[in-house]
Amino acid sequence: MTDACTNAGLAPQDDAARRWDVLLERLRGLGELTVALSGGVDSRFLAHAALRAGTVPELVHVRGPHVAPAETAYALRWARRQELSARVLDLDPLVLPEVAAGHRERCYACKSFLFRRIADCARGALCDGSNASDAAQFRPGLRALRELGVLSPLAEAGLTKDDIRRLGRQTGLEWNDQQSRACLLTRLPYGMPPEPGLLARLAEGERVVEGILHQAGFADAPFRLRVSDTDCYELHVAAASLPRHVIEQLIGTLHGMGFPSSTVRCMSAVSGYFDAAGPARNSHP
């Protein structure tokens, strides 16, 4: 066991602490590295760990209609607070045929497109924030990363999402309990063509929903605003229940923002249209 765990305040016998050591050694061995920074907890934790390993990572953030503006703004603010420069690439995956058609392979096509562009400008070994928990779920984009030779040091070290949140808290990562937010395309069912205007409205709707849930004492509850197969809007909230007045406030606010036929569903967990290769909305080749 190295001194890294002691320095980070982690218990030497802790399995997560051992995986933290493995991660730091892996990052030191890579030398110069480029981190694809989404702004989520995983990619930020990877950059945070690189700094702890004595490496200053290059950060690349993709901005486009599939990314909520608030997420881009936070990613860049966080990078500045770490005194790291972040290169911004403006890319539009909606031009891809698979994405434009809402095909089941949209995630694979999108990841291939985005990471090829990131790889073109990367100065070091290109890494993403995929973790060991992702391997247990349906993640079509992981195939694209493997094909392109993108490294996933968190997954290689065996770090799960729970490990990342815990280690982030113990090693001083800002907002270690940040909820996962997949790209906006996952709010649309397979077979539904994405429109920039709709994606922008969904992003704004989720921003407002986040504020309402925070004020109501549900700041830690994951949620998704999704389009259903029947062209209605569903707000999924990972909570056992919500007070009736909060539900009414959410529905009224969403209706006022141009989301008619909105419903609120409390669930044990929430996700986007990517965790299961379910039936397509329309038949597409």
C-alpha positions in Angstrom: 0.0 0.0 0.0 1.4 3.4 -1.0 1.2 6.6 1.0 -1.6 7.8 -1.3 -4.3 6.4 0.9 -2.8 7.9 4.1 -2.4 11.3 2.5 -6.0 11.2 1.3 -7.3 10.2 4.7 -8.5 6.8 3.6 -8.4 3.7 5.7 -5.6 1.4 4.5 -7.8 -1.7 4.7 -10.5 -0.2 2.6 -11.1 -1.9 -0.8 -12.0 1.5 -2.3 -8.7 2.9 -1.0 -6.8 0.1 -2.7 -8.6 0.9 -5.9 -7.7 4.6 -5.4 -4.0 3.6 -5.2 -4.4 1.5 -8.4 -6.0 4.5 -10.2 -3.2 6.9 -9.1 -0.5 4.5 -10.3 -2.3 4.0 -13.6 -2.5 7.8 -14.1 1.1 8.3 -13.3 2.1 5.7 -15.8 0.1 7.4 -18.6 2.1 10.6 -18.3 0.5 13.3 -20.4 -3.3 12.7 -20.6 -6.4 14.3 -22.1 -9.7 14.0 -20.2 -13.0 14.3 -21.9 -14.8 16.5 -19.4 -18.5 16.3 -19.4 -18.8 18.2 -16.1 -20.4 15.2 -14.4 -18.9 13.6 -11.3 -17.1 10.8 -13.1 -15.0 12.9 -15.5 -14.4 15.5 -12.8 -13.2 12.8 -10.4 -10.8 11.5 -13.0 -9.3 14.9 -13.6 -9.2 15.4 -9.8 -7.4 12.1 -9.4 -4.9 13.1 -12.1 -4.0 16.2 -10.1 -3.6 14.0 -7.0 -1.3 11.8 -9.0 0.9 14.7 -9.9 -0.3 15.1 -13.5 -1.9 18.2 -14.9 -4.5 16.8 -17.4 -5.7 18.5 -20.6 -9.5 18.9 -20.5 -11.7 18.9 -23.5 -15.4 19.7 -23.3 -17.9 19.1 -26.1 -20.7 21.7 -26.4 -23.7 21.1 -28.6 -27.5 20.8 -28.7 -27.3 17.5 -26.9 -25.7 19.1 -23.8 -27.6 21.3 -21.4 -26.1 24.8 -21.3 -26.1 24.7 -17.5 -23.8 21.6 -17.6 -21.4 23.3 -19.9 -21.3 26.4 -17.7 -20.6 24.3 -14.6 -17.9 22.2 -16.3 -16.0 25.3 -17.3 -16.4 27.0 -13.9 -15.2 23.9 -12.2 -12.1 23.6 -14.5 -11.3 27.3 -13.7 -11.5 26.7 -10.0 -9.0 23.9 -10.4 -6.8 26.2 -12.4 -7.1 23.8 -15.4 -7.6 25.0 -19.0 -10.5 23.4 -20.8 -10.7 23.4 -24.6 -14.3 23.6 -25.9 -15.3 21.8 -29.1 -18.6 22.9 -30.7 -20.0 19.7 -32.3 -23.5 18.8 -33.5 -24.3 15.1 -33.4 -27.8 15.7 -34.8 -26.3 15.7 -38.3 -25.6 12.0 -38.0 -28.1 9.8 -39.8 -28.5 7.4 -36.8 -29.0 10.3 -34.4 -31.4 12.2 -36.7 -33.6 9.1 -37.0 -33.5 8.3 -33.3 -32.0 4.9 -34.2 -31.1 2.3 -31.5 -27.5 2.9 -32.5 -27.7 6.6 -31.9 -25.5 6.5 -28.8 -22.8 4.4 -30.5 -22.8 6.7 -33.6 -22.7 9.8 -31.4 -19.8 8.6 -29.2 -17.8 7.6 -32.3 -18.3 11.0 -33.8 -17.5 13.0 -30.7 -14.5 11.1 -29.5 -13.0 11.0 -33.0 -13.0 14.8 -32.9 -11.6 14.9 -29.4 -8.9 12.4 -30.4 -7.9 14.7 -33.3 -6.9 17.5 -30.9 -5.8 15.5 -27.8 -2.3 16.1 -26.7 -2.0 13.0 -24.5 -3.6 9.6 -23.9 -7.4 10.2 -24.3 -9.4 9.1 -21.2 -13.1 9.2 -20.4 -14.9 8.8 -17.1 -16.6 5.5 -17.6 -16.6 3.5 -14.4 -17.0 -0.2 -13.3 -20.8 0.3 -12.7 -21.3 1.2 -16.4 -20.3 -2.3 -17.4 -23.4 -3.8 -15.7 -25.8 -1.6 -17.7 -26.7 -1.2 -21.4 -24.3 1.4 -22.7 -24.0 1.2 -26.5 -21.4 4.0 -26.5 -18.9 1.9 -24.7 -18.3 -0.1 -27.8 -17.3 3.1 -29.7 -14.8 4.0 -27.0 -13.2 0.6 -27.2 -12.9 0.7 -30.9 -11.2 4.1 -30.7 -8.8 3.0 -28.0 -10.2 5.5 -25.5 -8.9 4.7 -22.0 -11.3 4.4 -19.0 -8.9 4.5 -16.0 -11.8 4.5 -13.4 -13.2 1.2 -14.9 -9.7 -0.3 -15.2 -9.2 0.3 -11.5 -12.5 -1.3 -10.6 -14.0 1.9 -9.2 -17.8 1.9 -9.0 -20.1 4.9 -8.9 -20.4 4.5 -5.1 -16.6 4.3 -4.8 -16.3 7.5 -6.8 -18.7 9.5 -4.6 -17.2 8.2 -1.4 -13.6 8.8 -2.5 -14.5 12.2 -3.9 -15.9 13.2 -0.6 -12.9 12.0 1.3 -10.4 13.6 -1.1 -12.0 17.0 -1.4 -13.9 16.7 -4.8 -16.4 19.5 -5.2 -20.1 18.3 -5.4 -19.3 14.6 -5.0 -23.0 13.7 -4.7 -23.8 15.3 -8.1 -26.5 13.3 -9.8 -25.8 11.6 -13.2 -27.2 13.4 -16.2 -26.9 11.6 -19.5 -27.1 13.7 -22.7 -30.4 15.2 -23.7 -30.9 12.7 -26.5 -31.7 10.0 -24.0 -34.8 12.0 -23.0 -36.3 10.9 -26.4 -37.6 7.4 -27.2 -36.0 5.5 -29.9 -37.4 6.4 -33.3 -38.1 10.0 -32.4 -36.1 12.5 -34.5 -34.4 15.1 -32.2 -35.1 18.8 -32.8 -32.7 21.4 -31.3 -35.6 23.5 -30.0 -37.1 20.5 -28.1 -33.8 19.6 -26.6 -33.3 23.2 -25.5 -36.7 23.2 -23.9 -36.1 19.9 -22.1 -32.8 21.3 -20.7 -34.6 24.4 -19.5 -37.4 22.4 -18.0 -35.0 20.2 -16.1 -33.2 23.3 -14.8 -36.4 24.7 -13.4 -37.5 21.3 -12.0 -34.1 21.1 -10.2 -34.8 24.4 -8.5 -38.3 23.3 -7.4 -37.1 20.0 -6.0 -34.2 21.8 -4.2 -36.6 24.2 -2.5 -38.9 21.4 -1.5 -36.1 19.5 0.2 -35.5 16.9 -2.5 -32.2 18.3 -3.8 -30.6 14.8 -3.9 -33.4 13.1 -5.8 -32.3 12.1 -9.3 -34.9 13.0 -12.0 -35.5 13.0 -15.8 -37.9 14.9 -18.0 -38.7 12.6 -20.8 -40.9 12.4 -23.9 -43.1 9.3 -23.8 -44.0 7.1 -26.7 -47.3 8.9 -26.9 -45.8 12.4 -27.2 -46.7 13.2 -23.6 -44.1 14.4 -21.1 -43.1 12.4 -18.0 -41.1 13.7 -15.1 -39.5 10.7 -13.4 -38.3 11.4 -9.9 -36.3 8.9 -7.8 -38.2 9.3 -4.6 -40.6 7.2 -2.6 -43.2 10.0 -2.8 -43.5 13.7 -3.2 -46.0 16.0 -1.3 -49.1 16.7 -3.3 -48.4 20.4 -3.4 -44.9 19.8 -4.9 -46.4 17.6 -7.6 -49.0 20.2 -8.4 -46.3 22.9 -8.6 -44.1 20.7 -10.9 -47.0 19.9 -13.2 -48.3 23.5 -13.3 -44.8 24.9 -14.0 -44.2 22.4 -16.8 -47.5 23.2 -18.4 -46.6 26.8 -18.3 -43.3 26.1 -20.0 -45.0 24.4 -23.0 -45.0 20.8 -21.8 -48.7 19.8 -22.1 -49.9 16.5 -20.8 -47.1 16.4 -18.2 -47.2 13.8 -15.5 -45.0 13.2 -12.5 -43.9 9.6 -11.6 -42.1 8.7 -8.4 -39.8 5.7 -9.0 -37.1 3.7 -7.2 -34.6 4.8 -9.9 -34.7 6.9 -13.0 -32.9 6.6 -16.4 -33.0 7.7 -20.0 -33.8 5.8 -23.1 -30.5 3.9 -23.2 -30.5 1.4 -20.4 -32.5 -1.1 -22.4 -32.6 -1.9 -26.1 -36.4 -1.6 -26.0 -38.7 -1.4 -29.0 -38.4 1.5 -31.3 -41.1 4.1 -31.5 -41.2 3.7 -35.3 -39.5 1.1 -37.5 -36.2 2.3 -38.9 -33.6 0.2 -40.6 
